[in-house]
Amino acid sequence: MITVRLPAMLRRPEMPLEFDIDTPVESIEELIGTLEARYPGLAHDLDDSIYNFAVNDTLVLRGVMQHPLRSGDVVEVIPTIAGG
Protein backbone atom coordinates (compact mmCIF):
# COMPACT_ATOMS: atom_id res chain seq x y z
CA MET A 1 0.00 0.00 0.00
CA ILE A 2 1.23 3.48 -0.89
CA THR A 3 -0.15 6.65 0.66
CA VAL A 4 -0.66 9.57 -1.72
CA ARG A 5 -0.97 13.18 -0.60
CA LEU A 6 -2.17 15.82 -3.04
CA PRO A 7 -2.18 19.60 -2.74
CA ALA A 8 -5.60 21.25 -2.46
CA MET A 9 -5.19 22.75 -5.93
CA LEU A 10 -5.40 19.24 -7.46
CA ARG A 11 -8.28 18.01 -5.35
CA ARG A 12 -11.62 17.20 -6.92
CA PRO A 13 -14.90 16.82 -5.01
CA GLU A 14 -14.75 13.01 -5.18
CA MET A 15 -11.11 12.88 -4.10
CA PRO A 16 -9.64 13.18 -0.61
CA LEU A 17 -6.35 15.03 -0.11
CA GLU A 18 -4.77 11.86 1.27
CA PHE A 19 -5.61 8.31 0.28
CA ASP A 20 -4.08 4.87 -0.05
CA ILE A 21 -3.34 2.93 -3.22
CA ASP A 22 -3.54 -0.82 -2.74
CA THR A 23 -2.57 -1.66 -6.33
CA PRO A 24 1.07 -2.76 -6.49
CA VAL A 25 3.19 -0.12 -8.24
CA GLU A 26 6.96 -0.08 -8.65
CA SER A 27 7.59 3.51 -9.76
CA ILE A 28 6.10 6.98 -9.75
CA GLU A 29 5.20 6.46 -13.40
CA GLU A 30 3.14 3.38 -12.50
CA LEU A 31 1.58 5.26 -9.60
CA ILE A 32 0.46 8.05 -11.95
CA GLY A 33 -1.10 5.42 -14.24
CA THR A 34 -2.98 3.96 -11.28
CA LEU A 35 -4.13 7.42 -10.19
CA GLU A 36 -5.32 8.13 -13.74
CA ALA A 37 -7.40 4.93 -13.73
CA ARG A 38 -9.03 5.98 -10.46
CA TYR A 39 -9.37 9.70 -11.25
CA PRO A 40 -9.42 10.28 -15.04
CA GLY A 41 -7.61 13.46 -16.04
CA LEU A 42 -5.35 13.55 -12.99
CA ALA A 43 -2.31 12.37 -14.96
CA HIS A 44 -2.77 15.32 -17.31
CA ASP A 45 -2.92 17.69 -14.34
CA LEU A 46 0.24 16.17 -12.87
CA ASP A 47 2.10 16.54 -16.18
CA ASP A 48 3.03 20.09 -15.31
CA SER A 49 6.43 21.42 -14.30
CA ILE A 50 4.95 23.17 -11.27
CA TYR A 51 4.58 19.83 -9.47
CA ASN A 52 7.35 17.93 -7.74
CA PHE A 53 7.19 14.56 -6.03
CA ALA A 54 8.50 13.67 -2.60
CA VAL A 55 8.81 10.10 -1.38
CA ASN A 56 8.97 9.64 2.37
CA ASP A 57 9.69 13.37 2.83
CA THR A 58 12.58 13.35 0.33
CA LEU A 59 12.17 15.47 -2.78
CA VAL A 60 12.82 13.47 -5.96
CA LEU A 61 14.76 15.64 -8.41
CA ARG A 62 16.18 13.19 -10.97
CA GLY A 63 14.67 10.21 -12.71
CA VAL A 64 11.32 11.06 -11.19
CA MET A 65 9.17 8.75 -13.31
CA GLN A 66 11.50 5.78 -12.72
CA HIS A 67 11.91 6.45 -9.00
CA PRO A 68 11.22 3.14 -7.24
CA LEU A 69 8.34 2.78 -4.83
CA ARG A 70 7.58 0.07 -2.31
CA SER A 71 4.72 -0.75 -0.01
CA GLY A 72 4.59 1.66 2.92
CA ASP A 73 5.93 4.65 0.99
CA VAL A 74 4.26 8.04 1.26
CA VAL A 75 4.24 10.00 -2.02
CA GLU A 76 3.43 13.68 -1.81
CA VAL A 77 2.77 15.97 -4.76
CA ILE A 78 4.24 19.37 -3.98
CA PRO A 79 3.63 22.53 -6.02
CA THR A 80 6.76 24.49 -6.82
CA ILE A 81 6.93 27.82 -5.06
CA ALA A 82 8.81 30.60 -6.79
CA GLY A 83 9.81 33.89 -5.34
CA GLY A 84 11.94 36.80 -6.07
N, C-alpha and C positions, 0 to 999 in steps of 0.2 A: 504494500500500500504506500502511495506517495501522497503527501499533503500539498495542495496547491493554494497559494495565497495570491489574490489579484488586487490591484489598486481599484479604488472606487470608480475611477474613470472608465474601467473596462466592464464593470458590473452591469448585468441585465436584470430585469425584474425576477426572472426565474432562476437566477444564479446567486448563490451565496458568495461572500468575499473569500471564504476559506472552505475548502471541501477536500475530500479524499478520493483518490483514483485507485480502484482495486485492480484494474487491468494491468498486467505486467508490461512495463515499458523499460527499455534499456538506455534511452537517451532523451535529451530534451526534444529532439525532432520527433521521436515516437510519442512523447507526451503531448506535444502540440497536435499531432494527428488524433490522439485519443480525445483531447479537449474539443477538437473540431467535430468529431462524431457526436459528442454529447451536446455541444453548443455551436451549431452551424454558424459560420461567419467569424468565430473567435480567432481562428488561425490568421485570417486576413487582418484582423485588428492587431494581432501580435506581430505581424510582419511590418513593423515600423521601427525605425532607428531610435525612437524615443524610449523604447522599452529595453531594459536589461533583465537578465535572469540571475538570481542568486540561489545557490544550493547550500542548504544548511548554514545560512548566514554568510556565505562566501560568494562574492560577486564573480561571475564567470565572464571573462573578457576575451578569451580565445577559444576557437573551436566550439562555440556555444552549442550548435545543433548536435554535435557528436559527443557532447559532455555526457559521461556515463551517469546513470541513475540506478539506485537500488532501493529495495523496499525499506521504508522508514525515513527516506529523504523528505525534506521540506523544500519545495521550489517556490520561490517568490518572484513575481513579476514586479519590477521596480521602474517607474518612469524616471527618465533622465531629468535632472534639474540643472538648468544652466543659469549662470549669473554673470554679472559684469562688474 
